Amino acid sequence: MKEGQNPDRVLNELLVKLFKSIMEIEEKYLITSEFKDISVNDMHIMEAIGKEEPKSMSTVAKLMSVTTGTLTKSMDGLSDKGYVSRERGKKDKRIVFVSLTEKGRRAYSHHETFHRNMIAQTKDGLNEQEATVLIYALAKLNDYFNRIYDGKG
């Protein structure tokens, strides 16, 4: 920060630019020729599903902070495009479990690489104390947004 600059104004400008850049750059990086038929939101749904055990639709909906009905529409598209598979529960047929297909796993890994690179670049040149301060500051910002989202802010 340059001498004489208002710290609040500088922080506001940085945050606004950062949020805009993250959204634009993530979309540009993630949507390659192989994955041109999905959106960044689709990638985030696949991230919520994960590469491990299948998850129920209600679990994924909670992770995404959407209703199961809203998720179903996105899941229809991802299923039709071959990124996810759905299977009814064996014990309770009302429960639908979702998992990534091989194509979905490739998209997931591509997305994971973007985030790994973003973290490495963010931490590059920071000592342990600076990294801790950055994490603390971002956690405070995240808490603020969560309070607003929950209507408690």
VMD Tcl script that builds the backbone (N, CA, C; Angstrom):
set m [mol new atoms 459]
animate dup $m
set s [atomselect $m all]
$s set {name element resname resid chain x y z} {
  {N N MET 1 A 0.848 -1.177 0.000}
  {CA C MET 1 A 0.000 0.000 0.000}
  {C C MET 1 A 0.888 1.233 0.000}
  {N N LYS 2 A 0.529 2.182 -0.816}
  {CA C LYS 2 A 1.306 3.409 -0.920}
  {C C LYS 2 A 0.976 4.328 0.241}
  {N N GLU 3 A 1.965 5.135 0.597}
  {CA C GLU 3 A 1.768 6.085 1.691}
  {C C GLU 3 A 0.650 7.058 1.342}
  {N N GLY 4 A -0.188 7.326 2.326}
  {CA C GLY 4 A -1.291 8.267 2.140}
  {C C GLY 4 A -2.568 7.633 1.615}
  {N N GLN 5 A -2.525 6.359 1.238}
  {CA C GLN 5 A -3.736 5.691 0.749}
  {C C GLN 5 A -4.620 5.299 1.923}
  {N N ASN 6 A -5.898 5.372 1.706}
  {CA C ASN 6 A -6.866 4.975 2.722}
  {C C ASN 6 A -6.927 3.446 2.747}
  {N N PRO 7 A -6.561 2.815 3.880}
  {CA C PRO 7 A -6.542 1.344 3.945}
  {C C PRO 7 A -7.898 0.706 3.644}
  {N N ASP 8 A -8.990 1.322 4.085}
  {CA C ASP 8 A -10.315 0.753 3.825}
  {C C ASP 8 A -10.635 0.771 2.333}
  {N N ARG 9 A -10.265 1.860 1.674}
  {CA C ARG 9 A -10.510 1.964 0.230}
  {C C ARG 9 A -9.668 0.934 -0.523}
  {N N VAL 10 A -8.414 0.788 -0.146}
  {CA C VAL 10 A -7.529 -0.180 -0.793}
  {C C VAL 10 A -8.062 -1.598 -0.595}
  {N N LEU 11 A -8.462 -1.926 0.640}
  {CA C LEU 11 A -9.000 -3.257 0.932}
  {C C LEU 11 A -10.268 -3.514 0.136}
  {N N ASN 12 A -11.156 -2.528 0.058}
  {CA C ASN 12 A -12.395 -2.679 -0.705}
  {C C ASN 12 A -12.084 -2.944 -2.177}
  {N N GLU 13 A -11.173 -2.157 -2.751}
  {CA C GLU 13 A -10.821 -2.342 -4.161}
  {C C GLU 13 A -10.214 -3.723 -4.402}
  {N N LEU 14 A -9.345 -4.156 -3.497}
  {CA C LEU 14 A -8.736 -5.474 -3.638}
  {C C LEU 14 A -9.778 -6.589 -3.579}
  {N N LEU 15 A -10.694 -6.493 -2.621}
  {CA C LEU 15 A -11.712 -7.537 -2.476}
  {C C LEU 15 A -12.635 -7.587 -3.695}
  {N N VAL 16 A -13.060 -6.432 -4.174}
  {CA C VAL 16 A -13.946 -6.385 -5.343}
  {C C VAL 16 A -13.240 -6.985 -6.557}
  {N N LYS 17 A -11.991 -6.584 -6.784}
  {CA C LYS 17 A -11.232 -7.117 -7.915}
  {C C LYS 17 A -10.983 -8.615 -7.753}
  {N N LEU 18 A -10.680 -9.030 -6.539}
  {CA C LEU 18 A -10.390 -10.437 -6.271}
  {C C LEU 18 A -11.596 -11.323 -6.561}
  {N N PHE 19 A -12.772 -10.946 -6.043}
  {CA C PHE 19 A -13.977 -11.747 -6.274}
  {C C PHE 19 A -14.288 -11.834 -7.768}
  {N N LYS 20 A -14.189 -10.703 -8.457}
  {CA C LYS 20 A -14.463 -10.679 -9.896}
  {C C LYS 20 A -13.450 -11.550 -10.643}
  {N N SER 21 A -12.182 -11.400 -10.315}
  {CA C SER 21 A -11.133 -12.158 -10.991}
  {C C SER 21 A -11.270 -13.652 -10.759}
  {N N ILE 22 A -11.538 -14.043 -9.523}
  {CA C ILE 22 A -11.666 -15.467 -9.230}
  {C C ILE 22 A -12.758 -16.086 -10.089}
  {N N MET 23 A -13.895 -15.439 -10.162}
  {CA C MET 23 A -15.005 -15.984 -10.953}
  {C C MET 23 A -14.641 -16.061 -12.439}
  {N N GLU 24 A -14.074 -14.994 -12.970}
  {CA C GLU 24 A -13.747 -14.965 -14.399}
  {C C GLU 24 A -12.623 -15.937 -14.744}
  {N N ILE 25 A -11.573 -15.935 -13.931}
  {CA C ILE 25 A -10.409 -16.773 -14.226}
  {C C ILE 25 A -10.743 -18.246 -14.021}
  {N N GLU 26 A -11.504 -18.544 -12.968}
  {CA C GLU 26 A -11.886 -19.932 -12.737}
  {C C GLU 26 A -12.676 -20.460 -13.924}
  {N N GLU 27 A -13.609 -19.654 -14.412}
  {CA C GLU 27 A -14.410 -20.089 -15.562}
  {C C GLU 27 A -13.529 -20.298 -16.793}
  {N N LYS 28 A -12.627 -19.371 -17.032}
  {CA C LYS 28 A -11.741 -19.455 -18.196}
  {C C LYS 28 A -10.845 -20.696 -18.110}
  {N N TYR 29 A -10.320 -20.978 -16.923}
  {CA C TYR 29 A -9.419 -22.112 -16.745}
  {C C TYR 29 A -10.168 -23.440 -16.791}
  {N N LEU 30 A -11.321 -23.484 -16.156}
  {CA C LEU 30 A -12.019 -24.761 -15.986}
  {C C LEU 30 A -12.726 -25.250 -17.230}
  {N N ILE 31 A -13.247 -24.323 -17.993}
  {CA C ILE 31 A -14.041 -24.737 -19.144}
  {C C ILE 31 A -13.123 -24.856 -20.364}
  {N N THR 32 A -12.550 -26.045 -20.517}
  {CA C THR 32 A -11.641 -26.345 -21.617}
  {C C THR 32 A -12.434 -26.998 -22.751}
  {N N SER 33 A -11.741 -27.353 -23.809}
  {CA C SER 33 A -12.437 -28.017 -24.921}
  {C C SER 33 A -13.054 -29.335 -24.454}
  {N N GLU 34 A -12.391 -30.018 -23.504}
  {CA C GLU 34 A -12.942 -31.273 -23.000}
  {C C GLU 34 A -14.188 -31.054 -22.146}
  {N N PHE 35 A -14.236 -29.937 -21.439}
  {CA C PHE 35 A -15.339 -29.690 -20.499}
  {C C PHE 35 A -16.169 -28.472 -20.903}
  {N N LYS 36 A -16.283 -28.229 -22.207}
  {CA C LYS 36 A -17.002 -27.037 -22.678}
  {C C LYS 36 A -18.518 -27.136 -22.499}
  {N N ASP 37 A -19.016 -28.330 -22.195}
  {CA C ASP 37 A -20.462 -28.522 -22.089}
  {C C ASP 37 A -21.000 -28.346 -20.660}
  {N N ILE 38 A -20.140 -27.884 -19.740}
  {CA C ILE 38 A -20.591 -27.665 -18.356}
  {C C ILE 38 A -20.177 -26.276 -17.893}
  {N N SER 39 A -20.764 -25.861 -16.769}
  {CA C SER 39 A -20.484 -24.542 -16.205}
  {C C SER 39 A -19.623 -24.677 -14.953}
  {N N VAL 40 A -19.147 -23.544 -14.451}
  {CA C VAL 40 A -18.395 -23.542 -13.197}
  {C C VAL 40 A -19.283 -24.072 -12.073}
  {N N ASN 41 A -20.561 -23.718 -12.098}
  {CA C ASN 41 A -21.485 -24.240 -11.079}
  {C C ASN 41 A -21.559 -25.769 -11.154}
  {N N ASP 42 A -21.579 -26.303 -12.357}
  {CA C ASP 42 A -21.558 -27.763 -12.513}
  {C C ASP 42 A -20.290 -28.349 -11.877}
  {N N MET 43 A -19.159 -27.680 -12.092}
  {CA C MET 43 A -17.906 -28.135 -11.488}
  {C C MET 43 A -18.015 -28.145 -9.966}
  {N N HIS 44 A -18.656 -27.120 -9.407}
  {CA C HIS 44 A -18.798 -27.045 -7.957}
  {C C HIS 44 A -19.747 -28.129 -7.435}
  {N N ILE 45 A -20.729 -28.494 -8.220}
  {CA C ILE 45 A -21.603 -29.613 -7.840}
  {C C ILE 45 A -20.790 -30.905 -7.808}
  {N N MET 46 A -19.957 -31.092 -8.829}
  {CA C MET 46 A -19.122 -32.302 -8.850}
  {C C MET 46 A -18.122 -32.304 -7.692}
  {N N GLU 47 A -17.654 -31.129 -7.321}
  {CA C GLU 47 A -16.765 -31.018 -6.161}
  {C C GLU 47 A -17.505 -31.439 -4.893}
  {N N ALA 48 A -18.763 -31.036 -4.771}
  {CA C ALA 48 A -19.572 -31.415 -3.604}
  {C C ALA 48 A -19.832 -32.932 -3.583}
  {N N ILE 49 A -20.015 -33.528 -4.751}
  {CA C ILE 49 A -20.213 -34.982 -4.823}
  {C C ILE 49 A -18.933 -35.686 -4.389}
  {N N GLY 50 A -17.802 -35.208 -4.876}
  {CA C GLY 50 A -16.509 -35.774 -4.495}
  {C C GLY 50 A -16.196 -37.070 -5.217}
  {N N LYS 51 A -14.970 -37.542 -4.995}
  {CA C LYS 51 A -14.490 -38.743 -5.680}
  {C C LYS 51 A -14.652 -40.001 -4.834}
  {N N GLU 52 A -15.068 -39.841 -3.612}
  {CA C GLU 52 A -15.148 -40.989 -2.708}
  {C C GLU 52 A -16.465 -41.737 -2.894}
  {N N GLU 53 A -17.076 -42.109 -1.799}
  {CA C GLU 53 A -18.332 -42.865 -1.809}
  {C C GLU 53 A -19.469 -42.035 -2.402}
  {N N PRO 54 A -20.473 -42.676 -3.002}
  {CA C PRO 54 A -21.643 -41.937 -3.486}
  {C C PRO 54 A -22.302 -41.166 -2.341}
  {N N LYS 55 A -22.901 -40.033 -2.688}
  {CA C LYS 55 A -23.600 -39.214 -1.698}
  {C C LYS 55 A -25.061 -39.142 -2.076}
  {N N SER 56 A -25.890 -38.966 -1.073}
  {CA C SER 56 A -27.314 -38.793 -1.350}
  {C C SER 56 A -27.534 -37.399 -1.936}
  {N N MET 57 A -28.593 -37.269 -2.700}
  {CA C MET 57 A -28.936 -35.976 -3.290}
  {C C MET 57 A -29.131 -34.927 -2.194}
  {N N SER 58 A -29.758 -35.313 -1.083}
  {CA C SER 58 A -30.004 -34.345 -0.011}
  {C C SER 58 A -28.692 -33.874 0.614}
  {N N THR 59 A -27.704 -34.757 0.721}
  {CA C THR 59 A -26.402 -34.367 1.267}
  {C C THR 59 A -25.725 -33.357 0.342}
  {N N VAL 60 A -25.734 -33.631 -0.949}
  {CA C VAL 60 A -25.122 -32.720 -1.918}
  {C C VAL 60 A -25.859 -31.387 -1.916}
  {N N ALA 61 A -27.186 -31.413 -1.850}
  {CA C ALA 61 A -27.972 -30.179 -1.818}
  {C C ALA 61 A -27.588 -29.332 -0.606}
  {N N LYS 62 A -27.435 -29.964 0.556}
  {CA C LYS 62 A -27.020 -29.223 1.756}
  {C C LYS 62 A -25.646 -28.615 1.569}
  {N N LEU 63 A -24.710 -29.374 1.020}
  {CA C LEU 63 A -23.358 -28.859 0.789}
  {C C LEU 63 A -23.375 -27.653 -0.162}
  {N N MET 64 A -24.303 -27.662 -1.102}
  {CA C MET 64 A -24.405 -26.587 -2.089}
  {C C MET 64 A -25.332 -25.453 -1.631}
  {N N SER 65 A -26.001 -25.645 -0.506}
  {CA C SER 65 A -26.967 -24.660 0.020}
  {C C SER 65 A -28.087 -24.390 -0.982}
  {N N VAL 66 A -28.598 -25.467 -1.576}
  {CA C VAL 66 A -29.733 -25.377 -2.490}
  {C C VAL 66 A -30.758 -26.439 -2.103}
  {N N THR 67 A -31.938 -26.331 -2.682}
  {CA C THR 67 A -32.947 -27.349 -2.432}
  {C C THR 67 A -32.650 -28.574 -3.284}
  {N N THR 68 A -33.196 -29.688 -2.898}
  {CA C THR 68 A -33.020 -30.913 -3.677}
  {C C THR 68 A -33.626 -30.738 -5.071}
  {N N GLY 69 A -34.742 -30.018 -5.149}
  {CA C GLY 69 A -35.375 -29.762 -6.444}
  {C C GLY 69 A -34.475 -28.975 -7.383}
  {N N THR 70 A -33.811 -27.952 -6.854}
  {CA C THR 70 A -32.886 -27.156 -7.656}
  {C C THR 70 A -31.716 -28.017 -8.126}
  {N N LEU 71 A -31.205 -28.833 -7.216}
  {CA C LEU 71 A -30.082 -29.708 -7.553}
  {C C LEU 71 A -30.479 -30.726 -8.621}
  {N N THR 72 A -31.702 -31.227 -8.553}
  {CA C THR 72 A -32.171 -32.240 -9.511}
  {C C THR 72 A -32.054 -31.738 -10.941}
  {N N LYS 73 A -32.402 -30.484 -11.167}
  {CA C LYS 73 A -32.325 -29.919 -12.518}
  {C C LYS 73 A -30.879 -29.929 -13.027}
  {N N SER 74 A -29.950 -29.497 -12.185}
  {CA C SER 74 A -28.537 -29.515 -12.577}
  {C C SER 74 A -28.041 -30.949 -12.755}
  {N N MET 75 A -28.487 -31.826 -11.865}
  {CA C MET 75 A -28.052 -33.217 -11.918}
  {C C MET 75 A -28.546 -33.900 -13.190}
  {N N ASP 76 A -29.750 -33.531 -13.657}
  {CA C ASP 76 A -30.267 -34.077 -14.921}
  {C C ASP 76 A -29.291 -33.785 -16.058}
  {N N GLY 77 A -28.829 -32.530 -16.119}
  {CA C GLY 77 A -27.898 -32.137 -17.173}
  {C C GLY 77 A -26.562 -32.851 -17.057}
  {N N LEU 78 A -26.037 -32.922 -15.832}
  {CA C LEU 78 A -24.749 -33.602 -15.629}
  {C C LEU 78 A -24.842 -35.089 -15.936}
  {N N SER 79 A -25.974 -35.672 -15.646}
  {CA C SER 79 A -26.186 -37.091 -15.932}
  {C C SER 79 A -26.298 -37.315 -17.441}
  {N N ASP 80 A -27.080 -36.476 -18.105}
  {CA C ASP 80 A -27.246 -36.588 -19.561}
  {C C ASP 80 A -25.914 -36.430 -20.296}
  {N N LYS 81 A -25.016 -35.599 -19.747}
  {CA C LYS 81 A -23.717 -35.349 -20.385}
  {C C LYS 81 A -22.652 -36.358 -19.970}
  {N N GLY 82 A -23.009 -37.269 -19.068}
  {CA C GLY 82 A -22.090 -38.346 -18.694}
  {C C GLY 82 A -21.113 -38.041 -17.573}
  {N N TYR 83 A -21.393 -37.003 -16.773}
  {CA C TYR 83 A -20.481 -36.641 -15.683}
  {C C TYR 83 A -20.837 -37.309 -14.353}
  {N N VAL 84 A -22.107 -37.590 -14.158}
  {CA C VAL 84 A -22.550 -38.207 -12.902}
  {C C VAL 84 A -23.482 -39.377 -13.192}
  {N N SER 85 A -23.555 -40.267 -12.229}
  {CA C SER 85 A -24.536 -41.352 -12.326}
  {C C SER 85 A -25.391 -41.314 -11.074}
  {N N ARG 86 A -26.612 -41.767 -11.224}
  {CA C ARG 86 A -27.561 -41.802 -10.106}
  {C C ARG 86 A -28.024 -43.229 -9.896}
  {N N GLU 87 A -28.229 -43.543 -8.618}
  {CA C GLU 87 A -28.697 -44.884 -8.287}
  {C C GLU 87 A -29.601 -44.796 -7.064}
  {N N ARG 88 A -30.726 -45.483 -7.145}
  {CA C ARG 88 A -31.642 -45.522 -5.998}
  {C C ARG 88 A -31.032 -46.377 -4.898}
  {N N GLY 89 A -31.337 -45.992 -3.650}
  {CA C GLY 89 A -30.829 -46.745 -2.509}
  {C C GLY 89 A -31.354 -48.173 -2.512}
  {N N LYS 90 A -30.546 -49.089 -2.025}
  {CA C LYS 90 A -30.960 -50.492 -1.965}
  {C C LYS 90 A -31.929 -50.728 -0.809}
  {N N LYS 91 A -31.692 -50.057 0.321}
  {CA C LYS 91 A -32.563 -50.213 1.494}
  {C C LYS 91 A -33.814 -49.351 1.377}
  {N N ASP 92 A -33.620 -48.117 0.909}
  {CA C ASP 92 A -34.733 -47.175 0.790}
  {C C ASP 92 A -34.716 -46.610 -0.626}
  {N N LYS 93 A -35.641 -47.048 -1.438}
  {CA C LYS 93 A -35.684 -46.666 -2.855}
  {C C LYS 93 A -35.972 -45.177 -3.068}
  {N N ARG 94 A -36.444 -44.497 -2.015}
  {CA C ARG 94 A -36.718 -43.059 -2.147}
  {C C ARG 94 A -35.440 -42.233 -2.177}
  {N N ILE 95 A -34.358 -42.781 -1.649}
  {CA C ILE 95 A -33.083 -42.065 -1.596}
  {C C ILE 95 A -32.312 -42.301 -2.894}
  {N N VAL 96 A -31.854 -41.205 -3.484}
  {CA C VAL 96 A -31.069 -41.277 -4.712}
  {C C VAL 96 A -29.627 -40.914 -4.371}
  {N N PHE 97 A -28.709 -41.795 -4.740}
  {CA C PHE 97 A -27.287 -41.564 -4.521}
  {C C PHE 97 A -26.641 -41.151 -5.834}
  {N N VAL 98 A -25.713 -40.212 -5.750}
  {CA C VAL 98 A -25.018 -39.735 -6.938}
  {C C VAL 98 A -23.514 -39.957 -6.774}
  {N N SER 99 A -22.871 -40.222 -7.887}
  {CA C SER 99 A -21.416 -40.384 -7.895}
  {C C SER 99 A -20.888 -39.907 -9.238}
  {N N LEU 100 A -19.590 -39.642 -9.281}
  {CA C LEU 100 A -18.965 -39.185 -10.510}
  {C C LEU 100 A -18.630 -40.371 -11.406}
  {N N THR 101 A -18.839 -40.192 -12.683}
  {CA C THR 101 A -18.396 -41.171 -13.672}
  {C C THR 101 A -16.907 -40.926 -13.921}
  {N N GLU 102 A -16.307 -41.699 -14.797}
  {CA C GLU 102 A -14.896 -41.467 -15.141}
  {C C GLU 102 A -14.718 -40.069 -15.723}
  {N N LYS 103 A -15.641 -39.652 -16.569}
  {CA C LYS 103 A -15.579 -38.303 -17.155}
  {C C LYS 103 A -15.713 -37.250 -16.053}
  {N N GLY 104 A -16.590 -37.488 -15.100}
  {CA C GLY 104 A -16.767 -36.580 -13.966}
  {C C GLY 104 A -15.522 -36.510 -13.097}
  {N N ARG 105 A -14.846 -37.643 -12.929}
  {CA C ARG 105 A -13.601 -37.669 -12.149}
  {C C ARG 105 A -12.500 -36.857 -12.836}
  {N N ARG 106 A -12.455 -36.907 -14.164}
  {CA C ARG 106 A -11.472 -36.100 -14.901}
  {C C ARG 106 A -11.754 -34.610 -14.700}
  {N N ALA 107 A -13.024 -34.227 -14.778}
  {CA C ALA 107 A -13.392 -32.826 -14.559}
  {C C ALA 107 A -13.060 -32.408 -13.127}
  {N N TYR 108 A -13.350 -33.291 -12.174}
  {CA C TYR 108 A -13.056 -33.020 -10.766}
  {C C TYR 108 A -11.557 -32.786 -10.578}
  {N N SER 109 A -10.736 -33.651 -11.159}
  {CA C SER 109 A -9.275 -33.519 -11.030}
  {C C SER 109 A -8.781 -32.223 -11.656}
  {N N HIS 110 A -9.367 -31.847 -12.789}
  {CA C HIS 110 A -9.013 -30.587 -13.447}
  {C C HIS 110 A -9.323 -29.414 -12.521}
  {N N HIS 111 A -10.472 -29.424 -11.907}
  {CA C HIS 111 A -10.897 -28.378 -10.978}
  {C C HIS 111 A -9.985 -28.358 -9.747}
  {N N GLU 112 A -9.655 -29.534 -9.243}
  {CA C GLU 112 A -8.786 -29.662 -8.078}
  {C C GLU 112 A -7.395 -29.066 -8.367}
  {N N THR 113 A -6.893 -29.280 -9.561}
  {CA C THR 113 A -5.595 -28.728 -9.958}
  {C C THR 113 A -5.632 -27.202 -9.945}
  {N N PHE 114 A -6.714 -26.620 -10.443}
  {CA C PHE 114 A -6.871 -25.162 -10.413}
  {C C PHE 114 A -6.762 -24.660 -8.980}
  {N N HIS 115 A -7.472 -25.301 -8.058}
  {CA C HIS 115 A -7.460 -24.848 -6.666}
  {C C HIS 115 A -6.083 -25.066 -6.024}
  {N N ARG 116 A -5.434 -26.178 -6.318}
  {CA C ARG 116 A -4.089 -26.427 -5.780}
  {C C ARG 116 A -3.117 -25.347 -6.250}
  {N N ASN 117 A -3.190 -25.002 -7.528}
  {CA C ASN 117 A -2.320 -23.952 -8.073}
  {C C ASN 117 A -2.629 -22.601 -7.447}
  {N N MET 118 A -3.907 -22.300 -7.242}
  {CA C MET 118 A -4.312 -21.031 -6.626}
  {C C MET 118 A -3.743 -20.934 -5.208}
  {N N ILE 119 A -3.824 -22.011 -4.455}
  {CA C ILE 119 A -3.312 -22.024 -3.077}
  {C C ILE 119 A -1.791 -21.866 -3.077}
  {N N ALA 120 A -1.119 -22.608 -3.939}
  {CA C ALA 120 A 0.345 -22.524 -4.002}
  {C C ALA 120 A 0.795 -21.118 -4.366}
  {N N GLN 121 A 0.126 -20.509 -5.327}
  {CA C GLN 121 A 0.487 -19.155 -5.739}
  {C C GLN 121 A 0.212 -18.153 -4.628}
  {N N THR 122 A -0.878 -18.338 -3.907}
  {CA C THR 122 A -1.224 -17.436 -2.805}
  {C C THR 122 A -0.185 -17.507 -1.692}
  {N N LYS 123 A 0.274 -18.712 -1.395}
  {CA C LYS 123 A 1.234 -18.902 -0.303}
  {C C LYS 123 A 2.672 -18.603 -0.705}
  {N N ASP 124 A 2.937 -18.539 -2.014}
  {CA C ASP 124 A 4.300 -18.341 -2.499}
  {C C ASP 124 A 4.892 -17.048 -1.914}
  {N N GLY 125 A 6.026 -17.178 -1.253}
  {CA C GLY 125 A 6.720 -16.012 -0.699}
  {C C GLY 125 A 6.258 -15.615 0.693}
  {N N LEU 126 A 5.247 -16.293 1.228}
  {CA C LEU 126 A 4.786 -15.983 2.582}
  {C C LEU 126 A 5.509 -16.883 3.577}
  {N N ASN 127 A 5.893 -16.292 4.706}
  {CA C ASN 127 A 6.425 -17.150 5.761}
  {C C ASN 127 A 5.245 -17.726 6.547}
  {N N GLU 128 A 5.517 -18.588 7.500}
  {CA C GLU 128 A 4.455 -19.275 8.236}
  {C C GLU 128 A 3.534 -18.295 8.967}
  {N N GLN 129 A 4.115 -17.266 9.561}
  {CA C GLN 129 A 3.307 -16.272 10.291}
  {C C GLN 129 A 2.400 -15.501 9.331}
  {N N GLU 130 A 2.927 -15.108 8.181}
  {CA C GLU 130 A 2.110 -14.389 7.199}
  {C C GLU 130 A 0.988 -15.271 6.670}
  {N N ALA 131 A 1.285 -16.544 6.433}
  {CA C ALA 131 A 0.252 -17.479 5.968}
  {C C ALA 131 A -0.832 -17.629 7.028}
  {N N THR 132 A -0.450 -17.685 8.292}
  {CA C THR 132 A -1.413 -17.806 9.385}
  {C C THR 132 A -2.301 -16.564 9.454}
  {N N VAL 133 A -1.711 -15.383 9.305}
  {CA C VAL 133 A -2.486 -14.136 9.327}
  {C C VAL 133 A -3.460 -14.100 8.148}
  {N N LEU 134 A -3.003 -14.528 6.979}
  {CA C LEU 134 A -3.876 -14.561 5.800}
  {C C LEU 134 A -5.057 -15.502 6.037}
  {N N ILE 135 A -4.780 -16.681 6.567}
  {CA C ILE 135 A -5.840 -17.652 6.841}
  {C C ILE 135 A -6.828 -17.080 7.850}
  {N N TYR 136 A -6.331 -16.441 8.881}
  {CA C TYR 136 A -7.197 -15.832 9.899}
  {C C TYR 136 A -8.088 -14.756 9.279}
  {N N ALA 137 A -7.490 -13.892 8.461}
  {CA C ALA 137 A -8.253 -12.812 7.827}
  {C C ALA 137 A -9.330 -13.371 6.894}
  {N N LEU 138 A -8.982 -14.381 6.103}
  {CA C LEU 138 A -9.961 -14.980 5.188}
  {C C LEU 138 A -11.057 -15.712 5.953}
  {N N ALA 139 A -10.709 -16.339 7.082}
  {CA C ALA 139 A -11.718 -17.000 7.913}
  {C C ALA 139 A -12.696 -15.976 8.483}
  {N N LYS 140 A -12.188 -14.819 8.891}
  {CA C LYS 140 A -13.072 -13.751 9.388}
  {C C LYS 140 A -14.013 -13.270 8.289}
  {N N LEU 141 A -13.488 -13.113 7.090}
  {CA C LEU 141 A -14.306 -12.691 5.957}
  {C C LEU 141 A -15.369 -13.736 5.653}
  {N N ASN 142 A -14.974 -14.991 5.675}
  {CA C ASN 142 A -15.912 -16.088 5.444}
  {C C ASN 142 A -17.009 -16.103 6.511}
  {N N ASP 143 A -16.634 -15.918 7.770}
  {CA C ASP 143 A -17.621 -15.862 8.859}
  {C C ASP 143 A -18.614 -14.726 8.637}
  {N N TYR 144 A -18.118 -13.563 8.203}
  {CA C TYR 144 A -18.982 -12.421 7.921}
  {C C TYR 144 A -20.006 -12.769 6.842}
  {N N PHE 145 A -19.529 -13.365 5.741}
  {CA C PHE 145 A -20.453 -13.734 4.665}
  {C C PHE 145 A -21.457 -14.793 5.121}
  {N N ASN 146 A -21.016 -15.741 5.917}
  {CA C ASN 146 A -21.938 -16.754 6.427}
  {C C ASN 146 A -23.005 -16.147 7.337}
  {N N ARG 147 A -22.632 -15.182 8.154}
  {CA C ARG 147 A -23.622 -14.504 9.026}
  {C C ARG 147 A -24.650 -13.753 8.186}
  {N N ILE 148 A -24.192 -13.078 7.153}
  {CA C ILE 148 A -25.113 -12.345 6.270}
  {C C ILE 148 A -26.041 -13.337 5.574}
  {N N TYR 149 A -25.469 -14.429 5.059}
  {CA C TYR 149 A -26.252 -15.438 4.349}
  {C C TYR 149 A -27.309 -16.054 5.273}
  {N N ASP 150 A -26.932 -16.294 6.512}
  {CA C ASP 150 A -27.856 -16.877 7.473}
  {C C ASP 150 A -28.820 -15.856 8.078}
  {N N GLY 151 A -28.669 -14.571 7.680}
  {CA C GLY 151 A -29.550 -13.527 8.189}
  {C C GLY 151 A -29.205 -13.082 9.592}
  {N N LYS 152 A -27.985 -13.344 10.041}
  {CA C LYS 152 A -27.578 -12.989 11.397}
  {C C LYS 152 A -26.560 -11.845 11.388}
  {N N GLY 153 A -26.313 -11.272 10.223}
  {CA C GLY 153 A -25.264 -10.256 10.119}
  {C C GLY 153 A -25.833 -8.903 10.071}
}
mol reanalyze $m
mol bondsrecalc $m
mol representation Tube
mol addrep $m
